[in-house]
Amino acid sequence: MSESEFGVMLFYSTNWAIRAERVAKKAGFEVKLIPTPRHLSSDCGTALRFRWPDRDALATLLEEHKVVLEKVAQL
């Protein structure tokens, strides 16, 4: 799988990133916490990597669980 088939979700804090990972994994999504790519943000140091085709379903799930996102970007 090429890198462009992945996306990252950025958060305002590491706590949000950890919560997002927990919610996503429990729902069966293939996700992983990674260092935030510096070209995307210099704020929170942790981002959630996910499969790009899952972006809408994952964003909806996180919204339902009141997880606050800063930004979604494709790698």
Residue frames as a rotation matrix with the C-alpha (Angstrom) as fourth column:
MET 1
0.589 0.808 0.000 0.00
0.808 -0.589 0.000 0.00
0.000 0.000 -1.000 0.00
SER 2
-0.262 -0.706 0.658 1.48
0.655 -0.631 -0.416 3.35
0.709 0.321 0.628 -0.97
GLU 3
-0.795 -0.131 -0.592 1.75
0.570 -0.494 -0.656 6.23
-0.207 -0.860 0.467 1.46
SER 4
-0.888 0.460 -0.002 -0.84
-0.425 -0.819 0.385 8.26
0.176 0.343 0.923 -0.49
GLU 5
-0.224 0.834 -0.505 -3.45
0.108 0.536 0.837 5.66
0.969 0.133 -0.210 0.44
PHE 6
-0.198 0.100 -0.975 -3.21
0.971 0.159 -0.181 6.87
0.137 -0.982 -0.128 4.02
GLY 7
0.253 0.254 0.934 -4.40
0.081 -0.967 0.241 9.99
0.964 0.015 -0.265 5.74
VAL 8
-0.692 -0.427 -0.582 -3.74
0.628 0.044 -0.777 11.59
0.357 -0.903 0.238 9.09
MET 9
0.563 0.795 0.226 -6.02
0.440 -0.520 0.732 13.21
0.700 -0.313 -0.642 11.58
LEU 10
-0.620 -0.766 0.168 -4.47
0.322 -0.444 -0.836 15.97
0.715 -0.465 0.522 13.66
PHE 11
0.431 0.736 -0.523 -5.66
0.755 0.023 0.655 16.93
0.494 -0.677 -0.545 17.11
TYR 12
0.562 -0.153 0.813 -5.25
-0.306 -0.951 0.033 19.84
0.768 -0.268 -0.581 19.51
SER 13
0.128 -0.552 0.824 -3.69
-0.984 0.034 0.175 17.56
-0.125 -0.833 -0.539 22.14
THR 14
-0.758 -0.486 -0.435 -2.22
-0.518 0.854 -0.052 14.11
0.397 0.186 -0.899 22.56
ASN 15
-0.719 0.549 0.427 -5.17
-0.193 0.432 -0.881 13.19
-0.668 -0.715 -0.205 24.78
TRP 16
0.301 0.846 -0.440 -7.56
-0.717 -0.104 -0.690 13.64
-0.629 0.523 0.575 21.84
ALA 17
-0.088 -0.423 -0.902 -5.29
-0.917 0.388 -0.092 11.53
0.389 0.819 -0.422 19.62
ILE 18
-0.954 -0.284 0.098 -5.21
-0.296 0.834 -0.466 8.69
0.051 -0.473 -0.879 22.15
ARG 19
-0.332 0.912 0.240 -8.97
-0.277 0.149 -0.949 8.82
-0.902 -0.382 0.203 22.61
ALA 20
0.313 0.422 -0.851 -9.48
-0.917 -0.097 -0.386 8.77
-0.246 0.901 0.357 18.82
GLU 21
-0.544 -0.589 -0.597 -7.23
-0.707 0.706 -0.052 5.72
0.452 0.394 -0.800 18.48
ARG 22
-0.904 0.216 0.368 -9.13
-0.140 0.666 -0.733 3.87
-0.403 -0.714 -0.572 21.19
VAL 23
0.035 0.990 -0.138 -12.54
-0.452 -0.107 -0.886 4.66
-0.891 0.094 0.443 19.66
ALA 24
0.214 0.003 -0.977 -11.41
-0.977 0.018 -0.214 3.79
0.017 1.000 0.007 16.11
LYS 25
-0.765 -0.560 -0.317 -9.78
-0.549 0.825 -0.133 0.48
0.336 0.073 -0.939 17.05
LYS 26
-0.690 0.580 0.433 -12.82
-0.145 0.475 -0.868 -0.56
-0.709 -0.662 -0.243 19.08
ALA 27
0.359 0.858 -0.368 -14.94
-0.532 -0.136 -0.836 0.06
-0.767 0.496 0.408 15.96
GLY 28
0.523 -0.173 0.835 -12.57
0.457 0.884 -0.103 -2.07
-0.720 0.435 0.541 13.84
PHE 29
0.972 -0.214 -0.095 -10.67
-0.208 -0.600 -0.772 0.62
0.109 0.770 -0.628 11.92
GLU 30
0.429 -0.903 -0.015 -7.03
0.897 0.428 -0.114 0.07
0.109 0.035 0.993 10.98
VAL 31
0.847 -0.122 0.517 -5.34
-0.121 -0.992 -0.036 3.05
0.517 -0.033 -0.855 12.67
LYS 32
0.250 -0.824 -0.508 -1.99
0.933 0.346 -0.102 3.89
0.260 -0.448 0.855 14.23
LEU 33
0.925 -0.057 -0.375 -0.65
0.114 -0.901 0.418 6.79
-0.362 -0.430 -0.827 16.28
ILE 34
0.262 -0.856 0.445 2.33
0.930 0.101 -0.353 8.43
0.258 0.506 0.823 14.56
PRO 35
-0.431 -0.438 -0.789 4.40
0.570 -0.810 0.138 11.59
-0.700 -0.390 0.599 15.05
THR 36
0.666 0.706 -0.242 2.62
0.301 -0.551 -0.778 14.52
-0.683 0.445 -0.579 13.41
PRO 37
0.109 -0.619 0.778 4.24
0.989 -0.009 -0.146 15.32
0.097 0.786 0.611 10.05
ARG 38
-0.342 -0.360 -0.868 5.91
0.609 -0.788 0.087 18.71
-0.715 -0.499 0.489 10.54
HIS 39
-0.982 -0.006 0.189 4.73
0.158 -0.572 0.805 20.00
0.104 0.820 0.563 7.17
LEU 40
-0.197 0.980 0.017 1.16
0.543 0.094 0.835 19.70
0.816 0.174 -0.551 8.49
SER 41
0.797 0.476 0.371 1.45
-0.046 -0.564 0.824 21.15
0.602 -0.674 -0.428 11.99
SER 42
-0.387 -0.922 0.019 3.89
-0.028 -0.008 -1.000 22.11
0.922 -0.387 -0.023 14.69
ASP 43
0.089 0.522 0.848 1.31
-0.895 -0.331 0.298 21.85
0.436 -0.786 0.438 17.51
CYS 44
0.618 0.218 0.756 0.38
-0.617 0.730 0.294 18.45
-0.488 -0.648 0.585 18.93
GLY 45
-0.324 -0.915 -0.241 3.11
-0.906 0.226 0.357 15.89
-0.273 0.334 -0.902 18.31
THR 46
-0.775 0.098 0.624 0.79
0.074 0.995 -0.064 12.92
-0.627 -0.004 -0.779 17.76
ALA 47
-0.323 0.674 -0.664 -1.46
-0.942 -0.295 0.159 12.18
-0.089 0.677 0.731 14.79
LEU 48
0.031 0.436 0.900 -3.72
-0.200 0.885 -0.422 9.28
-0.979 -0.166 0.115 13.87
ARG 49
-0.735 -0.292 -0.612 -2.85
-0.657 0.082 0.749 7.52
-0.169 0.953 -0.252 10.62
PHE 50
0.001 0.806 0.592 -5.71
-0.151 0.585 -0.797 5.76
-0.989 -0.089 0.122 8.85
ARG 51
-0.584 -0.080 0.808 -6.63
0.715 0.421 0.558 4.28
-0.385 0.903 -0.189 5.47
TRP 52
-0.943 0.117 -0.313 -7.74
-0.205 -0.942 0.266 7.19
-0.263 0.315 0.912 3.27
PRO 53
-0.611 0.774 -0.168 -10.89
-0.016 0.200 0.980 5.43
0.791 0.601 -0.110 1.96
ASP 54
-0.186 0.525 -0.831 -12.10
0.905 0.421 0.063 5.21
0.383 -0.740 -0.553 5.60
ARG 55
-0.912 -0.387 0.135 -11.93
0.303 -0.858 -0.414 8.99
0.276 -0.336 0.900 6.17
ASP 56
-0.408 0.817 0.408 -15.66
-0.514 -0.575 0.637 9.81
0.754 0.050 0.655 6.07
ALA 57
0.472 0.604 -0.642 -16.76
0.145 0.666 0.732 6.86
0.870 -0.438 0.227 8.21
LEU 58
-0.201 -0.643 -0.739 -13.96
0.899 0.180 -0.400 7.45
0.390 -0.744 0.542 10.69
ALA 59
-0.905 -0.106 0.412 -14.67
0.014 -0.976 -0.219 11.19
0.425 -0.192 0.885 10.94
THR 60
0.014 0.990 0.143 -18.35
-0.459 -0.120 0.880 10.45
0.888 -0.078 0.453 11.56
LEU 61
0.383 0.068 -0.921 -17.49
0.579 0.759 0.297 7.91
0.720 -0.647 0.252 14.25
LEU 62
-0.599 -0.701 -0.388 -15.18
0.754 -0.329 -0.568 10.34
0.270 -0.633 0.725 16.04
GLU 63
-0.708 0.425 0.564 -17.77
-0.338 -0.905 0.259 13.10
0.620 -0.007 0.784 15.83
GLU 64
0.338 0.880 -0.334 -20.36
-0.129 0.395 0.910 10.78
0.932 -0.265 0.247 17.38
HIS 65
0.387 -0.290 -0.875 -17.92
0.845 0.492 0.211 10.16
0.369 -0.821 0.436 20.25
LYS 66
0.992 0.127 -0.024 -17.26
0.127 -0.930 0.345 13.91
0.021 -0.345 -0.938 20.66
VAL 67
0.149 -0.989 -0.007 -13.59
0.789 0.114 0.604 13.62
-0.597 -0.096 0.797 19.65
VAL 68
0.800 0.149 -0.581 -12.41
-0.068 -0.940 -0.334 17.05
-0.596 0.307 -0.742 18.50
LEU 69
0.310 -0.667 0.678 -10.34
0.929 0.365 -0.066 17.07
-0.203 0.650 0.732 15.29
GLU 70
0.002 -0.388 -0.921 -8.06
0.010 -0.921 0.388 19.89
-1.000 -0.010 0.002 14.18
LYS 71
0.056 -0.122 -0.991 -7.42
-0.946 -0.324 -0.014 18.77
-0.320 0.938 -0.134 10.61
VAL 72
0.506 0.049 0.861 -7.60
0.165 0.974 -0.152 15.81
-0.846 0.220 0.485 8.21
ALA 73
0.269 -0.495 -0.826 -4.99
-0.889 -0.457 -0.016 15.45
-0.370 0.739 -0.564 5.46
GLN 74
1.000 -0.013 0.026 -3.93
0.024 0.880 -0.474 12.86
-0.017 0.474 0.880 2.93
LEU 75
0.310 -0.950 0.046 -0.33
-0.100 0.015 0.995 11.67
-0.946 -0.313 -0.090 3.08
